Amino acid sequence: MKIGVVADDLTGGNGTGVKLTKLGYNVATMVFYDHLPSSEEINGVIIDTDSRYAKAEVAHRRVKTAAANLKKWGTDIVCKRIDSTVRGNIGIELDAFLNEWGDRSIAVVVPAYPDSGRIVSGGYLLVHGIPVQLSDVGKDPVKPVTESHIPKLVQKQSDHQVESIGLQTILAGKEAIKAEMRKKIQEGARIIVPDAISNEDIDAVAGAMAELDMYQMIPADPGPLTAAFAQAFSRKRMKDKKIIVTVGSVTSNSSKQLQYLIDKTNLHPIYVDCKKLATMDGAWDTEVERVIKKAIEELEKQDILLITTDALGSEILDLKTLAAKQHVSQDALAKRIADGLGKIARVVIQNSRFEIGGCFTSGGDVTASLSSVCRVEGIRLIDEILPLVAYGKFIGGYLDGIPIVTKGGTAGDVKAIYTSVKYLEATF
């Protein structure tokens, strides 16, 4: 798959290119706007048009040439790199892009870069909380930024209809964003400016764009949206890969993490009756078989399958009382629960017609049981995603080579499971 980015500035273009290399692309920056890479190994190209401070007609011509060359190169994803403080000929360059790529092309302008203190709220770009026109770029001696409202700024430079999407819709998630984007496009918009105050907002916007595959969606941003869209676009075209999330630990922290994941991804979890697993009789087998059947059905509908004992409002088991009634130890019942989750995950993976792109487990007992029932020799550790959140690959057994992220039950902030799943998706 090829990705092409047209940048109005060399260093800015390199910043976006580095993000793409982290996604696995072989990226080259072209310092001449009318050149393309000669090497067939390159599948990511950054074209610098050096047009940020150029005259309008010069910027338009250079971007038009670069956009036309990317079409000839056969790029699958095409992007416009803009400045995070909206300096330059943004509307003019977007028009050149849209005119070259045709009526089905739509630009999505997101100058937000939360990690660098840039956010967009109510259409206004704030730099460390200050409207961009009041920041240092408002005093730029060459081309000062005099407008902080991005839709208005872009519309002044563009011949195409510009529309915005408010924060309320963004916070509602991908499906709401997709519906609003489709509505704006049907009403004639060719340039859309969504609000974005966090990386999760940018991910949601990118996910919505990838779903609108009847259009050529063009990210226009300083880098975060381009990287997120590249990931979402790839996932959309690799639907046969699934992620299995298995969470057995029931803590207030893990509950919040699961709810955050569900809210951000619109998952439909499969809940396991913990009480039925905490038995030494046939109820255990019946519950395991029920969940396996349900999970295999859900794999046809969801790319991320969440299997958990942590149902909203579920009671915390009194293992001491249950163990006494069954004349076994508490440890034996705890292991029985973990083994049930492990067996469910193993059978689902073995019987899935889809390739499993990765597993996530929370809680050392669940991870150990999954490894045991799958006859895994070990886990080859590769990276630390967050403190106490490790990424690696299974060695041997039924899961040989499958990526795995493990997290302690109490580890991480509210975003920890969501971040882990996104990390797995990026390894596809």
PyMOL commands that set and color helices and strands:
alter all, ss='L'
color gray80, all
select helices_A, chain A and resi 10-21+56-73+90-101+114-116+132-134+136-139+150-157+167-171+174-186+199-211+224-236+252-265+274-277+282-298+319-326+330-351+364-373+397-399+416-426
alter helices_A, ss='H'
color red, helices_A
select strands_A, chain A and resi 3-7+27-30+44-48+77-81+105-109+118-121+124-127+130-131+162-165+191-194+216-221+241-247+270-271+304-308+355-362+378-386+389-395+403-407
alter strands_A, ss='S'
color yellow, strands_A
deselect
rebuild
show_as cartoon
